[in-house]
Amino acid sequence: MFSKLILDNLKSATPKSVFEVLDSPSQFREGRSTFRLVKQGLAAILILQLNGCGMETYESSNTGTKTVKEYPFIYPKKTVVEPVRKYYSRVQGIESFDKALFTPARVQKIFVREGQQVEQGEKLVQLYSPLLSQQVDVNKAELASAKADLILQEKELARLEGIFLQGLTTKQLLDAKERDLEIAKFSVVQAISKLKQAENELAETELYAPSQGVVAKLYLREGSFVAAGTPIFRFESTVAQKSTFQIPESEALNISIEQTFELVLPQTGEKHIVKVLEKGLPQASKTSLFELSVLFPEGLSNILGMTAELHIPIFSDPLFEIDYSGLRYSISGDSYVLVYRDQVEKVPVTVVGFSDSAILVRGLIDEKTHVISVASSKLGLDLREFN
């Protein structure tokens, strides 16, 4: 009676296949045999649990009763490292430009060195231009002459107005003198404008830092002659940093402004999340590559000039690793997995890569999906229904 109770309890908690060899009447004749069979049953249960066999129930289409059915299954594992395409560039300031003059000059004094950190308004280079200095002197003389002529015209008009009141001159001569006075006033204004322009151009020979930054490169040294438009130095702002990458059209079309990506500095191993700042269109005369500029987080002024590695994911949806036993192929060659969700279902997947122990796939699965891993011949299903 005791052995019968134990076996009944084992049967209620164990797959039917375990007791297929325990149901003959001869196995219940002696107590020792019974307990030996009990131990064998417990061992079978333990083996099944260690092998990860899932216990599921389904409605029998013939009898309408629930039958215990076992399907060995595996769980997909979400991969930590996603496949990406890598693009390389250099870190530069948000303001990065070469400074040049509109007129020829000579480098008189350089106050900084290459790579030196500077503050906004700090004087960097003093240039000397004889032409600009001479132009300022000429414009000052023209202004003085125009002012003297204006004073003379004012006096002439006042004298002529007195004569006109005495009836000793005509109205025509008075009007002509008033026009001469207006021309003299215009000449003064014009001379002031020319002088300001010359002084501004002369002031350009004193070069100051437009913001906090770094003197990235000095193209000339003291005493060097500077032709008009020739770069004198390159300035990199440290207020914020960016990198500009050349990417193909197929990649650029799926990227939007403000989108974020992971960026790595290979030299230090630092990882940063950067934001898309600009997406420049390709030039007609060059290869069809877009210019993608990304903005770094604040407070990274020490990374200027370093190599930047931008990671753009190849796939937008997550990737999972599954055992080789879980992958199947249809007659047409399409890959899929069988999962158990109240019933056996076919879920198409795309194979991305292989390793020694797993396959990398993408599809409508997650880390809680029961992917059936038993061989097709042992499923007891007509797989043609899933093809």
C-alpha positions as CSV (number, residue, x, y, z in Angstrom):
1,M,0.0,0.0,0.0
2,F,2.9,2.4,0.9
3,S,4.7,1.6,-2.3
4,K,1.6,2.1,-4.4
5,L,1.1,5.6,-2.8
6,I,4.6,6.6,-3.6
7,L,4.4,5.5,-7.2
8,D,1.1,7.3,-7.7
9,N,2.6,10.5,-6.4
10,L,5.6,10.0,-8.7
11,K,3.3,9.5,-11.6
12,S,1.4,12.7,-10.9
13,A,4.6,14.8,-10.9
14,T,6.6,12.9,-13.6
15,P,6.3,12.8,-17.4
16,K,4.5,9.7,-18.6
17,S,7.6,8.5,-20.5
18,V,9.4,8.0,-17.2
19,F,6.9,5.4,-16.1
20,E,6.4,3.5,-19.3
21,V,8.8,0.9,-17.9
22,L,7.2,0.9,-14.4
23,D,3.6,0.0,-15.2
24,S,3.9,-3.8,-15.6
25,P,2.3,-5.7,-12.7
26,S,5.5,-7.7,-12.1
27,Q,7.3,-4.5,-10.9
28,F,4.9,-4.2,-7.9
29,R,5.3,-7.7,-6.4
30,E,8.0,-7.1,-3.9
31,G,8.8,-4.2,-1.7
32,R,12.5,-4.1,-2.5
33,S,11.7,-4.0,-6.2
34,T,9.2,-1.3,-5.6
35,F,11.7,0.9,-3.7
36,R,14.3,0.3,-6.4
37,L,11.9,1.5,-9.0
38,V,11.0,4.5,-6.9
39,K,14.7,5.5,-6.7
40,Q,15.0,5.0,-10.5
41,G,12.0,7.3,-11.0
42,L,13.4,10.0,-8.7
43,A,16.7,9.8,-10.6
44,A,14.9,10.1,-13.9
45,I,13.1,13.3,-12.6
46,L,16.4,14.7,-11.5
47,I,18.0,14.1,-14.9
48,L,15.1,15.7,-16.7
49,Q,15.3,18.8,-14.5
50,L,19.0,19.1,-14.9
51,N,18.6,18.9,-18.7
52,G,16.2,21.8,-18.7
53,C,13.2,20.0,-20.1
54,G,10.1,22.2,-20.0
55,M,6.8,20.7,-18.9
56,E,3.9,22.0,-20.9
57,T,0.3,20.9,-21.3
58,Y,-2.0,21.0,-24.4
59,E,-5.5,20.1,-25.3
60,S,-5.8,16.8,-27.1
61,S,-7.8,17.2,-30.3
62,N,-9.0,13.6,-30.0
63,T,-10.2,13.3,-26.4
64,G,-10.3,17.0,-25.3
65,T,-8.4,16.2,-22.1
66,K,-5.1,17.9,-21.0
67,T,-2.1,15.7,-21.5
68,V,1.4,16.4,-20.2
69,K,3.9,16.9,-23.0
70,E,7.6,17.6,-22.6
71,Y,9.6,19.8,-24.9
72,P,13.3,20.4,-24.1
73,F,13.8,24.1,-24.6
74,I,16.4,26.8,-24.4
75,Y,16.2,30.5,-23.5
76,P,17.7,33.1,-26.0
77,K,20.4,35.2,-24.5
78,K,20.5,38.8,-25.4
79,T,24.0,39.7,-26.7
80,V,25.9,42.4,-24.9
81,V,28.0,43.4,-27.8
82,E,26.0,44.5,-30.8
83,P,27.6,44.5,-34.3
84,V,28.4,48.1,-35.4
85,R,30.1,49.9,-38.3
86,K,33.0,52.0,-37.2
87,Y,34.0,55.4,-38.6
88,Y,37.1,57.4,-37.6
89,S,37.9,61.1,-37.3
90,R,39.6,63.6,-35.0
91,V,38.2,65.5,-32.0
92,Q,38.1,69.3,-32.7
93,G,36.6,72.4,-31.1
94,I,33.1,73.5,-31.8
95,E,34.8,76.5,-33.3
96,S,37.7,75.5,-35.4
97,F,39.2,77.8,-38.0
98,D,42.4,79.2,-39.6
99,K,43.0,82.9,-38.9
100,A,44.1,85.1,-41.9
101,L,44.3,88.8,-42.9
102,F,42.7,90.5,-45.9
103,T,45.9,92.5,-46.5
104,P,49.7,91.7,-46.5
105,A,51.6,92.0,-43.2
106,R,54.6,90.8,-41.3
107,V,54.6,88.8,-38.1
108,Q,55.9,91.2,-35.5
109,K,55.3,89.3,-32.2
110,I,53.9,85.9,-31.2
111,F,52.7,85.7,-27.6
112,V,51.7,82.0,-27.5
113,R,53.0,78.5,-28.3
114,E,51.4,75.6,-30.2
115,G,49.0,73.6,-27.9
116,Q,48.8,76.4,-25.4
117,Q,45.5,77.0,-23.6
118,V,44.2,80.6,-23.9
119,E,41.4,82.6,-22.4
120,Q,38.9,84.7,-24.3
121,G,40.3,88.1,-25.2
122,E,44.0,87.0,-24.7
123,K,46.4,88.6,-27.2
124,L,47.9,85.9,-29.5
125,V,49.8,87.6,-32.4
126,Q,50.9,91.1,-33.3
127,L,51.3,91.9,-37.0
128,Y,52.8,94.9,-38.7
129,S,51.5,96.3,-42.0
130,P,53.1,99.5,-43.4
131,L,50.3,99.7,-45.9
132,L,47.6,99.8,-43.2
133,S,49.5,102.2,-41.0
134,Q,50.0,104.5,-44.0
135,Q,46.3,104.3,-45.0
136,V,45.3,105.3,-41.5
137,D,47.6,108.4,-41.7
138,V,46.2,109.3,-45.1
139,N,42.6,109.0,-43.9
140,K,43.3,111.1,-40.8
141,A,44.7,113.9,-43.1
142,E,41.6,113.7,-45.4
143,L,39.3,114.0,-42.4
144,A,41.2,117.0,-41.1
145,S,40.9,118.6,-44.5
146,A,37.2,117.9,-44.8
147,K,36.6,119.4,-41.4
148,A,38.5,122.6,-42.3
149,D,36.6,122.9,-45.5
150,L,33.3,122.5,-43.6
151,I,34.2,125.3,-41.2
152,L,35.1,127.5,-44.2
153,Q,31.8,126.8,-45.9
154,E,29.9,127.6,-42.8
155,K,31.6,131.0,-42.5
156,E,31.1,131.8,-46.2
157,L,27.4,131.0,-45.9
158,A,27.0,133.2,-42.8
159,R,28.7,136.1,-44.6
160,L,26.6,135.6,-47.7
161,E,23.4,135.6,-45.7
162,G,24.3,139.0,-44.2
163,I,25.0,140.4,-47.6
164,F,21.7,139.0,-48.9
165,L,19.7,140.7,-46.2
166,Q,21.3,144.0,-47.3
167,G,20.2,143.3,-50.8
168,L,23.7,143.2,-52.1
169,T,23.6,139.6,-53.6
170,T,21.1,137.3,-55.3
171,K,19.1,134.4,-54.0
172,Q,20.8,132.2,-56.6
173,L,24.3,132.8,-55.1
174,L,22.9,132.1,-51.6
175,D,21.4,128.8,-52.6
176,A,24.7,127.7,-54.3
177,K,26.6,128.4,-51.1
178,E,24.1,126.3,-49.1
179,R,24.7,123.4,-51.5
180,D,28.5,123.8,-51.0
181,L,27.9,123.5,-47.2
182,E,26.0,120.3,-47.6
183,I,28.7,118.8,-49.8
184,A,31.3,119.8,-47.1
185,K,29.3,118.0,-44.5
186,F,29.0,114.9,-46.6
187,S,32.8,115.0,-47.2
188,V,33.4,115.0,-43.4
189,V,31.1,112.0,-42.9
190,Q,32.8,110.1,-45.8
191,A,36.3,110.8,-44.4
192,I,35.2,109.6,-40.9
193,S,34.0,106.3,-42.5
194,K,37.2,105.8,-44.4
195,L,39.3,106.4,-41.3
196,K,37.2,103.9,-39.2
197,Q,37.6,101.3,-41.9
198,A,41.4,101.8,-42.0
199,E,41.6,101.7,-38.2
200,N,39.6,98.5,-38.1
201,E,41.9,96.9,-40.7
202,L,44.9,98.0,-38.7
203,A,43.3,96.6,-35.5
204,E,43.1,93.2,-37.3
205,T,46.8,93.1,-37.1
206,E,46.4,92.5,-33.3
207,L,44.9,89.0,-33.0
208,Y,43.0,87.9,-29.9
209,A,41.4,84.7,-28.8
210,P,37.6,84.8,-29.6
211,S,36.8,82.4,-26.8
212,Q,38.5,79.9,-24.4
213,G,40.5,77.5,-26.5
214,V,43.8,76.1,-27.7
215,V,46.3,77.4,-30.3
216,A,46.3,74.2,-32.3
217,K,48.9,75.2,-34.9
218,L,51.2,78.1,-35.7
219,Y,51.8,78.3,-39.5
220,L,54.2,81.2,-39.3
221,R,56.9,82.5,-37.0
222,E,58.1,86.0,-36.0
223,G,59.5,88.0,-38.9
224,S,57.6,86.0,-41.5
225,F,55.8,87.8,-44.3
226,V,52.0,87.1,-44.5
227,A,50.3,87.4,-47.9
228,A,46.6,88.3,-48.0
229,G,44.5,85.3,-47.1
230,T,47.4,83.2,-45.8
231,P,46.6,81.3,-42.6
232,I,48.6,82.5,-39.6
233,F,47.4,80.0,-36.9
234,R,44.6,77.5,-36.3
235,F,42.3,78.0,-33.3
236,E,40.3,75.3,-31.5
237,S,37.6,76.3,-29.0
238,T,37.5,74.3,-25.8
239,V,34.0,75.5,-24.9
240,A,32.6,72.4,-26.6
241,Q,34.0,69.6,-28.8
242,K,32.8,67.9,-32.0
243,S,34.0,65.4,-34.6
244,T,33.1,65.2,-38.2
245,F,32.9,61.8,-40.0
246,Q,32.5,60.9,-43.6
247,I,29.7,58.3,-43.9
248,P,28.1,56.6,-47.0
249,E,24.7,57.6,-48.2
250,S,23.1,54.3,-47.2
251,E,24.0,55.1,-43.5
252,A,23.2,58.8,-43.6
253,L,19.6,58.4,-44.8
254,N,18.7,56.6,-41.5
255,I,20.3,59.2,-39.2
256,S,18.5,62.3,-37.9
257,I,19.6,65.4,-36.1
258,E,19.8,65.0,-32.3
259,Q,20.1,61.2,-32.6
260,T,22.6,59.7,-30.2
261,F,25.4,57.2,-30.8
262,E,28.3,55.7,-28.9
263,L,31.8,57.0,-29.5
264,V,35.0,55.5,-28.3
265,L,38.4,57.2,-27.9
266,P,40.7,54.2,-28.8
267,Q,43.8,55.7,-27.1
268,T,42.2,55.9,-23.6
269,G,39.3,53.5,-24.0
270,E,36.8,56.2,-22.9
271,K,33.2,55.8,-24.1
272,H,30.9,58.8,-24.7
273,I,27.4,59.2,-25.9
274,V,27.4,61.9,-28.6
275,K,24.6,63.7,-30.3
276,V,24.3,64.4,-34.0
277,L,24.9,68.1,-34.5
278,E,24.9,68.5,-38.3
279,K,24.5,66.3,-41.4
280,G,26.2,67.9,-44.4
281,L,25.3,66.9,-47.9
282,P,28.0,65.5,-50.3
283,Q,29.7,67.8,-52.7
284,A,28.8,67.3,-56.4
285,S,32.5,67.2,-57.4
286,K,33.5,64.6,-54.8
287,T,32.5,61.1,-53.7
288,S,28.9,60.8,-52.4
289,L,29.8,60.8,-48.7
290,F,27.8,62.8,-46.1
291,E,29.6,64.8,-43.4
292,L,28.2,63.8,-40.0
293,S,29.2,66.1,-37.1
294,V,28.5,64.9,-33.6
295,L,28.7,66.9,-30.4
296,F,30.5,65.7,-27.2
297,P,29.2,66.2,-23.7
298,E,30.6,69.2,-21.8
299,G,33.8,69.2,-19.8
300,L,36.1,67.3,-22.2
301,S,38.6,70.0,-23.3
302,N,41.5,67.6,-22.8
303,I,40.5,65.3,-25.7
304,L,41.2,67.8,-28.5
305,G,43.1,66.2,-31.4
306,M,42.5,62.6,-30.3
307,T,41.3,59.9,-32.6
308,A,37.5,59.3,-32.4
309,E,35.8,56.1,-33.3
310,L,32.0,56.4,-34.0
311,H,29.9,53.3,-33.6
312,I,26.7,53.1,-35.7
313,P,24.7,49.9,-35.0
314,I,24.1,47.7,-38.0
315,F,20.6,46.6,-36.7
316,S,18.0,48.6,-34.9
317,D,16.4,45.6,-33.1
318,P,18.2,43.5,-30.4
319,L,20.2,40.4,-31.2
320,F,20.1,37.1,-29.3
321,E,22.3,34.1,-29.0
322,I,20.7,30.6,-29.3
323,D,22.1,27.1,-29.3
324,Y,22.5,25.4,-32.6
325,S,19.9,22.9,-31.6
326,G,17.2,25.6,-31.7
327,L,17.7,26.8,-35.3
328,R,15.7,25.2,-38.1
329,Y,15.3,25.7,-41.8
330,S,12.2,25.5,-44.0
331,I,12.1,23.7,-47.4
332,S,12.6,27.1,-49.0
333,G,15.8,27.7,-47.0
334,D,14.3,30.3,-44.5
335,S,15.6,30.1,-41.0
336,Y,13.2,29.9,-38.0
337,V,12.7,28.6,-34.5
338,L,9.9,26.7,-32.9
339,V,8.6,28.2,-29.6
340,Y,6.0,27.2,-27.2
341,R,3.4,29.8,-26.3
342,D,0.3,27.9,-25.3
343,Q,1.0,25.9,-28.5
344,V,3.9,25.3,-30.8
345,E,4.5,28.3,-33.1
346,K,7.0,29.0,-35.9
347,V,8.9,32.3,-35.5
348,P,11.1,33.5,-38.4
349,V,14.6,34.6,-37.5
350,T,17.5,36.1,-39.4
351,V,20.9,34.6,-38.8
352,V,23.5,37.3,-38.2
353,G,26.6,35.4,-37.2
354,F,28.0,32.2,-35.8
355,S,30.4,31.2,-32.9
356,D,31.7,27.9,-31.6
357,S,28.7,27.4,-29.3
358,A,25.9,29.6,-30.4
359,I,24.2,31.4,-33.3
360,L,23.4,35.1,-33.4
361,V,19.9,35.8,-34.6
362,R,17.3,38.6,-34.7
363,G,13.6,38.2,-34.7
364,L,10.4,38.3,-32.6
365,I,11.9,36.6,-29.6
366,D,13.1,37.7,-26.2
367,E,15.0,36.3,-23.2
368,K,11.9,34.6,-21.8
369,T,10.9,32.8,-25.1
370,H,10.8,29.0,-24.8
371,V,12.8,27.9,-28.0
372,I,12.3,24.2,-28.5
373,S,15.7,22.5,-28.9
374,V,14.7,18.8,-29.3
375,A,15.6,17.2,-32.6
376,S,12.8,17.4,-35.3
377,S,12.5,13.6,-35.4
378,K,11.6,13.5,-31.7
379,L,9.0,16.2,-31.7
380,G,6.1,14.1,-32.7
381,L,4.9,16.9,-35.0
382,D,4.4,17.3,-38.7
383,L,6.9,20.0,-39.5
384,R,5.4,20.4,-42.9
385,E,2.7,22.5,-41.3
386,F,5.4,25.0,-40.4
387,N,7.0,25.2,-43.8
